[in-house]
Amino acid sequence: MSDPLPPHDPPVYPGPLSPAPAPVTVAPFVPTSPPPAPRRARPGVLGTVLIAALVAAVVGSFAGLAGYVVGRGIDSSAGAETSAPATVVSNGAGSALPLVDGSVAEIAASTLPAVVSILAEGKTESGSGSGFVIRPNGYLLTNNHVVDLVADGGTLTVVFNDGERVEGEVVGTNPSYDVAVVKVDRRGLPTVTLGDSEAVRVGDVAIAIGAPLGLDGTVTSGIISALDRPVTAGQQQADLSYINAIQTDAAINPGNSGGPLLDARGAVIGINSAIASLAIGGEVGSIGLGFAIPSNSAKRIADELIATGRSRTPLMGVQLDMTYSDRGARVETVTRGSGAEVAGFKSGDVIIAVNGRVIDDATELVVTVRSYAPGETIKVDYERDGQEKSADLVLGDDSTSN
């Protein structure tokens, strides 16, 4: 049984987001929708913003991403021809990853051969995004929303940096994390190196590579501007993603989806997935607020998808009270036999922190939990009858609910 997720607000324009002194709104751009019910104010960017998917439209519309909501679970199959997993290194001293001369030009030159454009042609719509090679025998990592146009039939075309075009197939997806693995029939491909997203610091160099607006091989740079940013994206409850995002001011735009976010050593620290954009006339473009899925989470999911065609989403085992508007996330019910029940949680408990991270609301709790893996133990601080308590909780997974 899956943990309940915050309800998806009706699509709104303008709608609420987060960072700076004034409250903001975030939601898919649907000008004709009615205004939402008032929400608890959160710090936010001045002005109205929206969080948008970065898939570029070729024919029809691209998928908008937004909101403070939650996604569902995994899917799909495909045989798993496996090879050695992608190399994972620390960004710190002593890493086996060789240093380049520190220039964006050198990093781009060494990474571009492993970055691809992905063209998705569904039954009624087409779109384009980006991706990158993680294993030399043809496994690519990208966003779920780049490939979901072909979920009910269609074709994927993968375009390499040298212009070669090959057909791709979806190995598996996890919409909850907006991650997908694509396979092409190629061997000996150049690959990226996956870095350690836990070692990323605010102010570190960030380099984005992808195909914004179909302009393949585009490289932009900036810095890491924030960490652990709760971002939820999706238009429908069925395709919502919850990301404990890395925020960057490197320019990313529609079409950058699925492309790599690199550190100063050329290691991938995230998958570019969404942007915040001023909601003016429905235009979506970079305003220096981009969001990437951390590489550590993406690697776990990719390895599971390649091995089995499926991946797991961690669960605490609680139902949350969605009407609660104070600090924290209030437990409505506890799932029998779950990690929450074993840890002693009861209805009415208010969760206020996980492993020292303050929990402002139900959305942040879901995003935080999903930054861990099933089977991991987390320390949960909570309030019961006016007293603060803490408990160690072993995370379950959604494998029994699929």
C-alpha positions as CSV (number, residue, x, y, z in Angstrom):
1,M,0.0,0.0,0.0
2,S,1.5,3.3,-1.0
3,D,1.9,6.3,1.2
4,P,-0.8,8.8,0.5
5,L,0.4,11.9,-1.3
6,P,-0.7,15.5,-1.1
7,P,-3.6,16.1,-3.4
8,H,-3.0,17.6,-6.8
9,D,-4.4,21.1,-6.8
10,P,-6.6,22.0,-9.8
11,P,-4.5,23.5,-12.6
12,V,-4.3,27.2,-12.1
13,Y,-2.9,30.4,-13.6
14,P,-1.5,32.1,-11.8
15,G,-0.9,29.5,-9.3
16,P,1.9,28.8,-5.6
17,L,5.8,28.0,-5.7
18,S,8.6,28.8,-3.3
19,P,11.8,31.0,-2.4
20,A,12.1,34.9,-1.1
21,P,9.9,37.3,0.8
22,A,6.5,37.1,-1.0
23,P,4.4,34.0,-1.4
24,V,4.2,32.6,-4.9
25,T,2.1,30.1,-6.8
26,V,3.1,27.2,-8.9
27,A,0.9,25.2,-11.3
28,P,0.5,24.1,-14.9
29,F,-0.3,27.0,-17.2
30,V,-4.0,26.8,-17.8
31,P,-5.4,30.3,-18.0
32,T,-9.1,29.3,-18.0
33,S,-9.0,27.4,-14.7
34,P,-10.5,29.0,-11.6
35,P,-8.2,30.3,-8.8
36,P,-7.2,27.7,-6.1
37,A,-8.2,27.7,-2.5
38,P,-5.8,29.7,-0.3
39,R,-2.7,27.8,0.9
40,R,-0.4,28.3,3.8
41,A,2.1,31.0,2.7
42,R,5.6,29.8,2.0
43,P,8.6,32.1,1.1
44,G,8.8,32.6,-2.6
45,V,10.1,34.4,-5.6
46,L,8.6,37.8,-6.3
47,G,6.0,37.5,-9.0
48,T,4.0,34.6,-10.4
49,V,6.0,31.5,-11.5
50,L,5.3,28.1,-12.8
51,I,7.4,24.9,-12.9
52,A,7.5,23.5,-16.4
53,A,8.7,20.4,-18.0
54,L,11.7,20.8,-20.3
55,V,10.5,18.6,-23.2
56,A,10.4,20.7,-26.4
57,A,7.4,20.5,-28.7
58,V,7.9,19.3,-32.2
59,V,4.3,18.6,-33.1
60,G,1.5,19.5,-30.6
61,S,2.2,20.7,-27.1
62,F,4.9,19.8,-24.7
63,A,4.0,18.5,-21.2
64,G,3.9,21.2,-18.5
65,L,5.2,20.3,-15.0
66,A,4.2,22.1,-11.9
67,G,2.7,22.2,-8.4
68,Y,3.1,20.9,-4.9
69,V,1.8,17.4,-5.4
70,V,3.0,13.8,-5.5
71,G,3.5,11.1,-8.1
72,R,2.8,7.4,-8.2
73,G,5.0,4.4,-8.7
74,I,7.1,2.5,-11.2
75,D,6.4,0.6,-14.4
76,S,7.5,-1.3,-17.5
77,S,9.6,-4.1,-18.5
78,A,12.2,-5.0,-21.2
79,G,14.8,-7.6,-21.0
80,A,17.9,-6.7,-19.1
81,E,21.1,-7.2,-20.8
82,T,23.5,-5.9,-18.2
83,S,27.1,-4.9,-18.0
84,A,29.2,-3.2,-15.3
85,P,27.2,-0.4,-13.8
86,A,28.2,3.2,-14.5
87,T,31.2,4.4,-12.6
88,V,30.3,6.5,-9.5
89,V,32.9,8.7,-8.0
90,S,33.2,11.2,-5.2
91,N,33.6,14.8,-6.1
92,G,36.2,15.1,-3.3
93,A,39.9,14.7,-3.2
94,G,41.3,11.3,-4.1
95,S,38.7,10.7,-6.7
96,A,39.7,8.4,-9.6
97,L,38.1,10.9,-12.0
98,P,40.9,12.8,-13.7
99,L,40.8,16.5,-13.5
100,V,40.4,18.5,-16.7
101,D,42.0,21.9,-17.0
102,G,38.9,23.4,-15.3
103,S,37.4,25.0,-18.4
104,V,33.9,24.5,-19.5
105,A,35.3,23.9,-23.0
106,E,37.3,20.9,-21.9
107,I,34.4,19.5,-19.9
108,A,32.0,19.9,-22.8
109,A,34.4,18.4,-25.3
110,S,34.8,15.3,-23.1
111,T,31.1,14.9,-22.4
112,L,29.3,15.8,-25.6
113,P,29.9,12.4,-27.3
114,A,27.9,10.8,-24.5
115,V,25.0,13.2,-24.7
116,V,22.1,12.5,-27.0
117,S,18.9,14.1,-28.3
118,I,15.7,12.0,-28.0
119,L,12.8,12.4,-30.4
120,A,9.5,10.9,-29.2
121,E,6.7,10.4,-31.7
122,G,3.5,9.2,-30.1
123,K,0.1,8.6,-31.7
124,T,-1.1,12.2,-31.5
125,E,1.9,14.2,-30.3
126,S,5.6,14.4,-30.8
127,G,8.4,16.0,-28.6
128,S,12.1,16.1,-28.0
129,G,14.3,15.9,-25.1
130,S,17.8,14.9,-24.1
131,G,19.6,12.0,-22.5
132,F,23.1,10.6,-21.8
133,V,24.9,7.2,-22.1
134,I,25.5,5.5,-18.8
135,R,26.7,2.1,-20.1
136,P,28.8,1.4,-23.2
137,N,26.4,-1.3,-24.4
138,G,23.6,1.2,-25.2
139,Y,21.8,2.1,-21.9
140,L,20.8,5.8,-21.7
141,L,19.3,7.8,-18.8
142,T,16.6,10.4,-19.4
143,N,13.4,11.8,-17.9
144,N,10.1,9.8,-17.9
145,H,8.3,12.8,-19.3
146,V,10.6,12.7,-22.3
147,V,9.5,9.2,-23.3
148,D,6.0,9.0,-21.9
149,L,4.5,10.1,-25.3
150,V,5.3,6.6,-26.6
151,A,3.8,4.7,-23.6
152,D,0.8,3.7,-25.7
153,G,2.7,3.2,-28.9
154,G,5.0,5.3,-31.1
155,T,8.7,5.5,-31.8
156,L,11.8,6.8,-30.1
157,T,14.7,8.1,-32.2
158,V,18.1,8.7,-30.4
159,V,20.4,11.2,-32.2
160,F,24.1,11.1,-31.2
161,N,26.4,14.0,-31.2
162,D,27.9,13.0,-34.5
163,G,24.4,13.0,-36.2
164,E,23.9,9.2,-36.2
165,R,20.2,8.3,-35.6
166,V,19.1,4.9,-34.1
167,E,15.9,3.6,-32.8
168,G,15.5,3.4,-29.0
169,E,13.3,1.4,-26.7
170,V,12.1,2.1,-23.2
171,V,13.6,-0.3,-20.7
172,G,11.6,1.0,-17.8
173,T,10.4,4.1,-16.1
174,N,9.7,5.5,-12.6
175,P,7.3,8.4,-13.0
176,S,7.5,9.2,-9.2
177,Y,11.1,10.3,-9.8
178,D,10.7,11.3,-13.5
179,V,13.4,8.9,-14.5
180,A,13.5,6.5,-17.5
181,V,16.1,4.2,-19.1
182,V,16.3,3.8,-22.9
183,K,18.2,1.1,-24.7
184,V,19.8,1.4,-28.2
185,D,21.4,-1.4,-30.2
186,R,25.0,-0.1,-30.0
187,R,28.2,-1.2,-28.3
188,G,31.4,0.6,-27.3
189,L,29.6,3.9,-26.7
190,P,31.3,6.7,-24.8
191,T,29.8,7.2,-21.3
192,V,29.4,9.8,-18.7
193,T,30.8,9.4,-15.2
194,L,28.1,9.6,-12.5
195,G,29.2,11.9,-9.6
196,D,28.2,12.0,-6.0
197,S,25.3,14.4,-5.6
198,E,25.6,14.2,-1.8
199,A,29.0,16.0,-2.1
200,V,27.5,19.0,-4.1
201,R,27.7,22.4,-2.4
202,V,25.8,25.6,-3.0
203,G,28.1,27.8,-5.1
204,D,29.8,24.9,-7.0
205,V,30.1,25.2,-10.7
206,A,27.2,23.7,-12.7
207,I,27.3,22.9,-16.5
208,A,24.2,21.8,-18.4
209,I,24.3,20.0,-21.7
210,G,21.3,19.1,-23.9
211,A,19.1,20.1,-26.8
212,P,17.0,23.1,-25.7
213,L,14.3,23.9,-28.4
214,G,15.9,21.1,-30.5
215,L,19.3,22.8,-30.6
216,D,21.4,19.8,-29.9
217,G,24.8,20.0,-28.3
218,T,24.0,23.2,-26.4
219,V,26.2,23.9,-23.3
220,T,25.4,26.4,-20.6
221,S,27.1,27.0,-17.2
222,G,26.3,28.6,-13.9
223,I,26.4,27.5,-10.3
224,I,24.5,25.3,-7.8
225,S,22.1,27.9,-6.3
226,A,20.3,25.7,-3.8
227,L,20.0,22.1,-2.6
228,D,17.2,20.0,-1.3
229,R,14.6,22.1,-3.1
230,P,11.2,20.3,-2.8
231,V,9.8,20.3,-6.4
232,T,6.7,18.5,-7.6
233,A,5.9,18.3,-11.3
234,G,3.1,16.9,-13.4
235,Q,-0.3,17.8,-14.8
236,Q,-2.2,14.6,-13.7
237,Q,-2.1,12.5,-10.5
238,A,-0.8,9.6,-12.7
239,D,2.3,11.4,-13.9
240,L,3.3,13.5,-10.9
241,S,7.0,13.5,-9.8
242,Y,8.5,14.5,-6.5
243,I,12.1,15.7,-6.7
244,N,14.4,16.6,-3.9
245,A,16.0,18.9,-6.4
246,I,19.4,20.4,-7.1
247,Q,18.7,24.0,-8.1
248,T,20.9,25.8,-10.6
249,D,21.1,29.1,-12.5
250,A,22.7,27.5,-15.6
251,A,20.3,28.2,-18.4
252,I,18.1,25.3,-19.2
253,N,15.0,25.4,-21.4
254,P,12.4,23.1,-23.0
255,G,14.3,20.3,-24.7
256,N,17.0,20.2,-21.9
257,S,14.9,17.5,-20.1
258,G,16.9,14.4,-19.4
259,G,20.2,16.0,-20.1
260,P,23.1,16.0,-17.6
261,L,24.0,18.6,-15.1
262,L,27.8,18.4,-14.5
263,D,30.2,19.5,-11.8
264,A,33.6,21.2,-12.4
265,R,35.2,17.8,-12.8
266,G,32.8,16.8,-15.6
267,A,30.9,14.2,-13.5
268,V,27.1,14.1,-13.7
269,I,25.5,15.3,-10.5
270,G,21.9,15.5,-11.8
271,I,19.4,15.1,-14.6
272,N,17.8,18.4,-15.7
273,S,14.1,18.0,-15.3
274,A,12.2,21.2,-14.7
275,I,12.4,25.0,-14.6
276,A,10.6,27.8,-12.8
277,S,9.4,30.4,-15.3
278,L,7.5,33.6,-15.1
279,A,3.9,32.9,-16.1
280,I,3.5,35.6,-18.7
281,G,1.5,34.8,-21.7
282,G,2.1,31.1,-21.3
283,E,5.8,31.4,-22.4
284,V,8.2,29.0,-20.8
285,G,11.9,29.8,-20.7
286,S,14.9,30.1,-18.4
287,I,14.9,32.7,-15.7
288,G,17.8,31.1,-13.9
289,L,15.8,28.7,-11.8
290,G,16.4,25.2,-13.0
291,F,15.9,21.9,-11.2
292,A,17.7,18.6,-11.5
293,I,17.2,15.1,-10.1
294,P,20.2,14.2,-7.9
295,S,22.5,11.6,-9.5
296,N,22.5,9.3,-6.5
297,S,18.8,8.8,-6.7
298,A,18.8,8.5,-10.5
299,K,21.6,5.9,-10.4
300,R,19.7,3.6,-7.9
301,I,16.6,3.7,-10.1
302,A,18.5,3.2,-13.3
303,D,20.3,0.1,-11.9
304,E,17.0,-1.4,-10.8
305,L,15.3,-0.6,-14.2
306,I,18.2,-2.2,-16.1
307,A,18.2,-5.3,-13.9
308,T,14.5,-5.9,-13.8
309,G,12.5,-3.3,-15.8
310,R,11.1,-2.0,-12.5
311,S,12.3,0.2,-9.6
312,R,11.1,0.7,-6.1
313,T,9.8,3.8,-4.3
314,P,10.4,4.1,-0.5
315,L,7.4,4.3,1.8
316,M,7.0,5.2,5.5
317,G,3.7,3.5,5.8
318,V,1.5,6.4,6.8
319,Q,-1.6,8.2,5.5
320,L,-1.3,12.0,5.9
321,D,-3.9,14.5,6.9
322,M,-4.1,16.8,3.9
323,T,-6.2,19.4,5.8
324,Y,-3.4,20.1,8.3
325,S,-2.0,23.5,7.8
326,D,0.4,24.0,10.7
327,R,4.1,23.2,10.7
328,G,4.9,19.6,9.9
329,A,3.0,16.7,8.4
330,R,0.3,15.1,10.5
331,V,-0.3,11.4,10.4
332,E,-3.9,10.4,9.8
333,T,-3.5,6.6,9.8
334,V,-0.7,4.1,10.0
335,T,-0.4,1.1,7.6
336,R,-0.5,-2.2,9.4
337,G,2.9,-4.0,9.3
338,S,4.7,-1.0,8.0
339,G,7.9,0.6,9.2
340,A,5.8,3.4,10.7
341,E,3.8,0.9,12.8
342,V,7.0,-0.9,13.9
343,A,8.5,2.5,14.9
344,G,5.4,3.2,17.1
345,F,3.7,6.0,15.1
346,K,0.1,6.7,15.8
347,S,-2.7,8.8,14.3
348,G,-2.3,12.4,15.2
349,D,1.5,12.4,15.4
350,V,3.0,15.5,13.6
351,I,6.3,14.8,11.8
352,I,8.6,17.8,12.1
353,A,12.0,16.5,10.9
354,V,13.7,13.6,9.1
355,N,17.4,13.0,9.7
356,G,17.6,16.6,11.0
357,R,15.9,18.1,8.0
358,V,12.9,20.3,9.0
359,I,9.6,19.2,7.5
360,D,7.3,22.2,6.7
361,D,4.4,20.2,5.2
362,A,3.3,16.9,3.7
363,T,4.9,17.7,0.4
364,E,8.3,18.2,1.9
365,L,7.9,14.9,3.9
366,V,7.2,13.0,0.7
367,V,10.1,14.6,-1.2
368,T,12.5,14.0,1.7
369,V,11.5,10.3,2.1
370,R,12.0,9.7,-1.6
371,S,15.5,10.9,-1.4
372,Y,16.3,7.7,0.5
373,A,16.2,4.1,-0.7
374,P,13.9,1.3,0.5
375,G,15.4,-0.5,3.5
376,E,17.3,2.5,4.8
377,T,16.7,3.7,8.4
378,I,15.7,7.3,9.0
379,K,15.4,9.2,12.2
380,V,12.0,10.9,12.5
381,D,11.3,13.6,14.9
382,Y,7.6,14.2,15.7
383,E,5.2,15.8,18.2
384,R,2.6,13.9,20.2
385,D,0.3,15.6,22.7
386,G,2.6,18.6,22.8
387,Q,5.8,16.6,23.5
388,E,8.6,16.1,21.0
389,K,9.8,12.5,20.4
390,S,11.9,10.7,17.9
391,A,12.0,7.2,16.4
392,D,14.1,5.2,14.0
393,L,12.0,4.0,11.0
394,V,13.0,1.5,8.4
395,L,11.6,2.5,5.0
396,G,9.5,-0.1,3.1
397,D,8.7,0.0,-0.6
398,D,5.8,0.0,-3.0
399,S,6.6,-3.4,-4.5
400,T,3.6,-5.0,-2.8
401,S,1.1,-2.4,-4.2
402,N,2.0,-2.8,-7.9
